[in-house]
């Protein structure tokens, strides 16, 4: 029986970009927080306030989920109020509301509250579908896929990733396509379908290489190395790991 390595990475999308798990330093966060608070005091309309709430929540997303959730809830509440009270700005407030609850879903994920995570992601997905915001639809599908993967619902995860991939290809988001390939490869790896995992890791590696994305390339190479270890191809594993180290 092959032994199973647990270092395969999968990336989760947050707000309008995906996180590289490298949060800025504490002092940098404080400076940005102070600057955003100043802008918040100067804000003259609710749409600006909501955007600033989201920006502030994002600062703390990886370092203080409770603080992040506080600000995302402020954004959600104000955007819901705006949606009810501004019939001429329905699209604007509905979009901001969708962003807000998607961000709350990300925090619930980091807190390990997966049922609540899915609840928020699916609400956001419904809103984005109404608004026909293709990138946000695809990001929601990706996030939902990650949650299913965390809970070992692998078929559901692949289904969501493939839906996300379809939208990413439609809008030509190469970096997000690469990450989707990577996530699909991770599912097949966990299922010990190493041939399919290798196929998707190589697709991801090629796309990241075309973008000159060194982090993405290194991640793919490390995962390919792990596949080799799973099948006792230690020489191949060393080759991939060395290439990953050269990039880093």
N, C-alpha and C positions, 0 to 999 in steps of 0.2 A: 504493500500500500504506500503510495507517495505521501510525504508529509506536506502540510499546507501552510504556506506563508501568508501572513495577514497584513503585508505592507502594501497591498494594492491600494492605490489612492482613487477616490472619486471626488469630483468637485461639485459643489453646490452653488447654484446661481442665487444672487442676492440683489434685490432692487433692480438696477439697470445694468449690472455688470456681475461677473463672477469673482468670488473671493479667492485670493492666492494664499490664504492662510499666513500672511506676513503683516500683522497689524502695525501701524505706526507707533512710535514710542510715546510714552506717557506725556512727556513735555510737549510734544508736537500735537497730541490730542487736545491738551489743555489750551494751547494757543488757538487752535482752530475752534474749539468750543467757545472761548471768550469772544472770538471774532463773530461767530454766528449769533451769539447772544446780543451783541451790539446791533447786528442787522435785524434781529428779531424785534428789538425795542423800536427800531425805526420803521418797521413794516407797517404799511397803511392799508393792506387788504388781506383777506383770509387766504387767498391762493398763495401769496408770498409766505405767509405764516406757516401754512401746511408744508410747503417745500422746505422751509428752514427746519421745521420739526423733524422731517425725514432726514435731512442732512445731519442734524444733531444726533438723532438715533443711530445713524450709520457710523458715527465716530466711535460709539461704545459697543458696537455689535459683537466684536470678538473679545472684548475685555470686561464688559459689565452688562450682562444681558438684562438685568433688572432696570438699569438706567435707560438702556436702549428701548426696552418695551414701554417705559413710561412715555418717552417722546413719540414713539410710533402710535401709541394709543391716543395721544393728543392730536396727532395728524389724522387718525381715523375718525375721532369724534368730531373734529372741526370740519372735515371733508363731508361727513354724513350730514351735518347741520347745513352746510353749504348746498349739498345736493337737494335737501328738502326746501330750502328757502330761496333758491336762485334758479327759477325755471329757464332763464335765458343762458345759464352757464352749466347746463346739465352735463355736457360732455367733459368739461374741464374738471368739475368736482367728482364725477364718476371715475375719471381716470386717476385722480389723486386718491380717491377712496380705495380703488383697486390696488394702487401702489402701497398704500398704508397697510392694508390687510395682508398683502403678500409679504411685506416686511415683518409683520407680526408673526406670520407663519415661519419665517426664517428663525426668529428668536425662539419660538416654540420648539423648533427642530433642535437648536443648540441646547435647549433645556431638556431634551429627551422626551418631550410630550408629543408623541407622534400622532395620536388621534386628533389632537387639537391642531397640529401642523397641517394635516390633510384637510381638516375643516376649513382653515383659512386659505390654503392654496386653492381648493376647489371653488370657494367663493370668489377669489380673485380671478380664477380661470373663467368663470361664468361672465364676470364683468368685462374682462378683456375680449372675450368672444363677442359679446354684444357690441363692443367698441371696434372690433376688427383690428386690434393691435397685435400684429403677427409675432413680433419679437417677444412681447410679453406673454403671449399665449404659449410660445415654445419654451420660454424660461419656466413657466408654471409646470408644464408637462415634465421638464427636466427635474424640477424640484420634487414633484410627486413621485417620479421614478426613483430618486434617491431614497425617499422615505420607504417606499415599497422594498427597495433593496436592503435597507437597514433591518427590515422586519422579515427578511428571507422570502418575500413574495416575488420571486425572480421573474416569473412570466409576466406579471403585472408591471414590473420595473422595465423590462425590455419593451413591452408595448408602449409605455409612456415615453421612453427614450426614442423609439422609432417615430412616434408622433412628433416629438420635439425636433428630431432630425429633419423631418419633412418640411417643417416650417422654417428651420434654419437654412435649409438649402434653397427654399423659395425666396428668402430675403438676402441670401448670399453672405451670411455671417460665418466666415471661415473659422474664426477662433472658437465660436460656439459649436460649430460642426465638429471640430477636432475634439472638444471636450465631450461631446455626445458619443463619438466613437469610443473614446476612452472609457466612459461609463458603461457602455454596452460590453466592451471587452472585459471589464471587471466582473460583470454579471456572469458571463460565460466562464471566466476563470474560476469563480466560486463554484459553479456547477460542474467543474472539471471538464468542460468542453474546450480543451486547450487549443484545438485547431481554430475554432471560431474566435476564441479570445485573441489568438495571435493575429488573425485576419483583421480584427478591429483595432488592435494596438498598432499594427503597421499602417492602417489607414490614418489613424490619429497622428502617428509619428510623421508621416509624409505631409500631412496638412500643417502640423506645427512647424515642420522644417521649412515649408514654403513661406510661412509667416516669420521665420527666424525667431520663433518663440522658444527661448532656451529652457525655461521652466517646464513648459509642456513637453518638449523633446526629452528632457531628463526624466520626467515622470513616466513617459512611454517606455523609455529604455530600461528603467528600473523594473517596470511591470513585465516587460519581455524577459528580463533576467530572472524574475520570479517564476515565470512560466517554465523556463529552462530548469530551474531547481526542482520544480514539481515533477518533471519527467527525468530527473537525475542527469540532465545535460549540463554538468557543472562547468565544462569548458565554455559552452555557449553563454552560460550565465555570467561568467567572468568577463567575457567580451562585452556584453551589454552593460554591465556595471562599470567597467572601465570607461566606456564611451560616455556614460552618464556623469561620471566623476570629471571627465575632461571638459564637459560642458559647464559643470558647476564651478 
